[in-house]
């Protein structure tokens, strides 16, 4: 799909498929086009070109959309003057879903105690939970969740990780976006990385880490200032940690050892830190930002 | 993942949802109370100002009473009808509505059904109150309108109030802003008749007949075709403009 707003291309030739029984993370910096893509998937935004099919049909042609796709697009959207329960009842009525299902999903997201409170007084975390309840209402096979962990407290983040995994384990297709890798690293089976409206990478978490995650060296020396200057002259990226250790990317430990020996610098420690998914994500998005610049 | 085929989108389900959407807000009940109170307040005018010097005929009296009553009640009714559409745009609730029901025109049809039913119910409830307020004044003038005239005036003004509500709803659909919708609606209902009357006097042409309120009243009292066409145009323009924007634009 492609989406243009006037001269601005928000999403360009984004194409991917989603598999049941797994959590697919949709990650990219703010403004990368994640929300626009998700809004197009549920028919809220009209693509400039392209289409999204759910089980072979456009979302707008589904006879019971809530029972096929549950979406959380904007947690701020519910009317503040309505109670949480009535908000969900309004959604449920569109499909003839009974009120007992509303009570079930309120319980699932931990909002039973706040069911009769007006949404106006809800925190962002509670609104996210209410949005999730709305997405689960029709017991759908597909879940599209745009930044569902935003505003959740640490307990809430752990809760949502577990929930997403268990929903996928039930055979559902779970598609969840975030701009923070830490939120998806432990949840997603597969990641689609978006930058400036284009798919930068689409692969399993392990494959992405090994392909793009730069290995970092951890070096301690008797003359850290000299070593830092030396490594920088050889195009390595060096970060000085508070304990005096140098974190080095762009150069293997053996290369560091050879350079240090040549300058008579004694290395007290010279080891490697395994590549991380966070590094892989930063590598991808920085490279994309440089290309656009 | 359940497979109950009765749980699907349908117009009756959407109407049920839209009715719950409206009645689950406190502002709706305040507005509904406002319709009754303002209709009764409007009817106080003829109750106070009808005197032995300028009495209407017994046949005219119910029309006069219901006209003043509906003049007051239509203010609150107009606000409710505009809000039925525009309240969804204040924080983006319309995206939730269209994600649940992607057939946007079907959602608008369901809202229009609810606005029609609600305005009819409120008119049926409030206009008798207006008449009761005026009964002592009418009796003091020796006026005893026939039941047929009372029922005729009542039905005509129920119809008029439904048309006002539908027009206000259509304006809300077209402008998507509560302030603009209420402003435009009140302008067309209260200000435009005077403007058209003055223009008509100047041009020596009866252009006040082109006004919405004139035609909407006339639809239930006078020759049908011209007024029906005028009302149809007043309703169609905002409905078509709003509907086209709704279908073509992003939610």
HADDOCK unambig.tbl for C-alpha pairs under 7 A between the chains (distance, minus, plus):
assign (segid A and resid 42 and name CA) (segid B and resid 99 and name CA) 6.13 0.50 0.50
assign (segid A and resid 43 and name CA) (segid B and resid 102 and name CA) 6.78 0.50 0.50
assign (segid A and resid 44 and name CA) (segid B and resid 95 and name CA) 6.69 0.50 0.50
assign (segid A and resid 44 and name CA) (segid B and resid 98 and name CA) 6.89 0.50 0.50
assign (segid A and resid 44 and name CA) (segid B and resid 99 and name CA) 6.69 0.50 0.50
assign (segid A and resid 44 and name CA) (segid B and resid 250 and name CA) 5.80 0.50 0.50
assign (segid A and resid 44 and name CA) (segid B and resid 251 and name CA) 5.12 0.50 0.50
assign (segid A and resid 45 and name CA) (segid B and resid 250 and name CA) 4.40 0.50 0.50
assign (segid A and resid 45 and name CA) (segid B and resid 251 and name CA) 6.21 0.50 0.50
assign (segid A and resid 46 and name CA) (segid B and resid 250 and name CA) 5.92 0.50 0.50
assign (segid A and resid 60 and name CA) (segid B and resid 102 and name CA) 5.16 0.50 0.50
assign (segid A and resid 60 and name CA) (segid B and resid 103 and name CA) 6.63 0.50 0.50
assign (segid A and resid 63 and name CA) (segid B and resid 8 and name CA) 5.98 0.50 0.50
assign (segid A and resid 63 and name CA) (segid B and resid 9 and name CA) 6.12 0.50 0.50
assign (segid A and resid 64 and name CA) (segid B and resid 8 and name CA) 4.39 0.50 0.50
assign (segid A and resid 64 and name CA) (segid B and resid 9 and name CA) 5.47 0.50 0.50
assign (segid A and resid 65 and name CA) (segid B and resid 100 and name CA) 6.32 0.50 0.50
assign (segid A and resid 66 and name CA) (segid B and resid 100 and name CA) 5.86 0.50 0.50
assign (segid A and resid 76 and name CA) (segid B and resid 91 and name CA) 6.99 0.50 0.50
assign (segid A and resid 77 and name CA) (segid B and resid 91 and name CA) 5.43 0.50 0.50
assign (segid A and resid 77 and name CA) (segid B and resid 92 and name CA) 4.84 0.50 0.50
assign (segid A and resid 77 and name CA) (segid B and resid 93 and name CA) 4.56 0.50 0.50
assign (segid A and resid 77 and name CA) (segid B and resid 96 and name CA) 6.98 0.50 0.50
assign (segid A and resid 78 and name CA) (segid B and resid 93 and name CA) 5.32 0.50 0.50
assign (segid A and resid 79 and name CA) (segid B and resid 93 and name CA) 6.25 0.50 0.50
assign (segid A and resid 81 and name CA) (segid B and resid 25 and name CA) 6.04 0.50 0.50
assign (segid A and resid 82 and name CA) (segid B and resid 24 and name CA) 6.23 0.50 0.50
assign (segid A and resid 82 and name CA) (segid B and resid 25 and name CA) 5.84 0.50 0.50
assign (segid A and resid 86 and name CA) (segid B and resid 24 and name CA) 6.77 0.50 0.50
assign (segid A and resid 90 and name CA) (segid B and resid 17 and name CA) 4.97 0.50 0.50
assign (segid A and resid 90 and name CA) (segid B and resid 20 and name CA) 6.18 0.50 0.50
assign (segid A and resid 90 and name CA) (segid B and resid 21 and name CA) 5.84 0.50 0.50
assign (segid A and resid 91 and name CA) (segid B and resid 17 and name CA) 6.95 0.50 0.50
assign (segid A and resid 91 and name CA) (segid B and resid 100 and name CA) 6.72 0.50 0.50
assign (segid A and resid 93 and name CA) (segid B and resid 13 and name CA) 5.75 0.50 0.50
assign (segid A and resid 93 and name CA) (segid B and resid 14 and name CA) 6.88 0.50 0.50
assign (segid A and resid 93 and name CA) (segid B and resid 16 and name CA) 6.32 0.50 0.50
assign (segid A and resid 93 and name CA) (segid B and resid 17 and name CA) 4.83 0.50 0.50
assign (segid A and resid 94 and name CA) (segid B and resid 9 and name CA) 5.87 0.50 0.50
assign (segid A and resid 94 and name CA) (segid B and resid 13 and name CA) 4.88 0.50 0.50
assign (segid A and resid 94 and name CA) (segid B and resid 14 and name CA) 4.74 0.50 0.50
assign (segid A and resid 94 and name CA) (segid B and resid 17 and name CA) 5.44 0.50 0.50
assign (segid A and resid 95 and name CA) (segid B and resid 7 and name CA) 4.95 0.50 0.50
assign (segid A and resid 95 and name CA) (segid B and resid 8 and name CA) 4.38 0.50 0.50
assign (segid A and resid 95 and name CA) (segid B and resid 9 and name CA) 4.75 0.50 0.50
assign (segid A and resid 95 and name CA) (segid B and resid 13 and name CA) 6.03 0.50 0.50
assign (segid A and resid 96 and name CA) (segid B and resid 7 and name CA) 5.01 0.50 0.50
assign (segid A and resid 96 and name CA) (segid B and resid 8 and name CA) 6.53 0.50 0.50
assign (segid A and resid 96 and name CA) (segid B and resid 13 and name CA) 5.83 0.50 0.50
assign (segid A and resid 97 and name CA) (segid B and resid 7 and name CA) 5.75 0.50 0.50
assign (segid A and resid 139 and name CA) (segid B and resid 1 and name CA) 5.03 0.50 0.50
assign (segid A and resid 139 and name CA) (segid B and resid 2 and name CA) 6.43 0.50 0.50
assign (segid A and resid 140 and name CA) (segid B and resid 1 and name CA) 5.87 0.50 0.50
assign (segid A and resid 141 and name CA) (segid B and resid 1 and name CA) 6.30 0.50 0.50
